[in-house]
Amino acid sequence: MRKILAALVAAGAIGLAGALPASADVVIQTPGFTVEQQNVPYWRQRQEDNWRARQEFREEQYRHEAWLANHCVRDWSGHEYCRQ
């Protein structure tokens, strides 16, 4: 009985560890070339787009479903960002 209980606790711990979100900053280096990937979504790295929190778009014109679908995204944490 103790072995079964220990196995269930171990399986639960492994399942919990697998369910937690993981994040990392990645740096790839070769001679003469370095690539840094920070834990930022690719769409936030684009400098030509001005991403702002969805709460900043309060006017009626920004509440239409079509506008939201074309201009807003959600990050891994569930926060919504939009661009004009």
C-alpha positions as CSV (number, residue, x, y, z in Angstrom):
1,M,0.0,0.0,0.0
2,R,2.8,2.4,0.8
3,K,4.5,1.7,-2.5
4,I,1.3,2.5,-4.4
5,L,0.8,5.7,-2.4
6,A,4.4,6.7,-3.0
7,A,4.0,6.1,-6.7
8,L,0.8,8.2,-6.8
9,V,2.5,11.1,-5.0
10,A,5.5,10.8,-7.4
11,A,3.2,10.7,-10.5
12,G,1.3,13.8,-9.1
13,A,4.6,15.7,-8.6
14,I,5.7,14.9,-12.2
15,G,2.4,15.9,-13.6
16,L,2.4,19.2,-11.7
17,A,5.9,20.0,-12.8
18,G,4.9,19.3,-16.4
19,A,1.8,21.5,-16.1
20,L,3.7,24.6,-14.9
21,P,4.6,27.1,-17.6
22,A,8.3,27.2,-18.5
23,S,10.2,30.2,-19.8
24,A,13.8,30.8,-20.7
25,D,16.1,33.3,-22.3
26,V,18.1,31.6,-25.1
27,V,21.5,32.8,-26.4
28,I,23.1,31.0,-29.4
29,Q,26.7,31.8,-30.1
30,T,29.0,30.7,-32.8
31,P,32.3,32.4,-33.9
32,G,31.3,35.8,-35.3
33,F,27.6,35.4,-34.8
34,T,25.3,35.7,-31.8
35,V,21.5,35.3,-31.6
36,E,19.7,36.3,-28.5
37,Q,16.1,35.2,-27.9
38,Q,14.5,36.8,-24.9
39,N,11.3,35.6,-23.4
40,V,9.2,38.0,-25.4
41,P,6.7,37.0,-28.0
42,Y,7.9,37.7,-31.6
43,W,5.0,40.1,-32.3
44,R,6.1,42.3,-29.4
45,Q,9.7,42.5,-30.8
46,R,8.5,44.2,-34.0
47,Q,9.4,47.8,-33.7
48,E,7.2,49.1,-36.4
49,D,4.0,48.0,-34.5
50,N,3.0,49.9,-31.4
51,W,1.4,47.3,-29.1
52,R,-0.6,48.6,-26.2
53,A,-2.7,47.0,-23.6
54,R,-6.3,46.4,-24.8
55,Q,-7.7,48.5,-21.9
56,E,-6.2,51.6,-23.6
57,F,-8.7,51.2,-26.5
58,R,-11.9,52.3,-24.8
59,E,-13.7,54.0,-27.6
60,E,-16.8,52.3,-29.2
61,Q,-15.0,51.8,-32.5
62,Y,-12.5,49.4,-30.8
63,R,-15.1,47.1,-29.4
64,H,-16.2,45.5,-32.7
65,E,-15.3,41.8,-33.0
66,A,-13.8,42.3,-36.4
67,W,-11.4,45.0,-35.2
68,L,-10.4,42.9,-32.2
69,A,-9.8,39.8,-34.4
70,N,-7.6,41.8,-36.7
71,H,-5.7,44.0,-34.3
72,C,-5.4,42.2,-30.9
73,V,-3.5,39.2,-29.6
74,R,-3.1,37.5,-26.2
75,D,0.3,36.6,-24.7
76,W,1.1,33.5,-22.7
77,S,0.0,35.1,-19.5
78,G,-3.4,35.9,-20.8
79,H,-2.8,39.7,-21.2
80,E,-4.3,41.2,-24.3
81,Y,-2.4,43.7,-26.5
82,C,-3.7,45.6,-29.6
83,R,-2.3,47.8,-32.3
84,Q,-3.9,50.3,-34.5
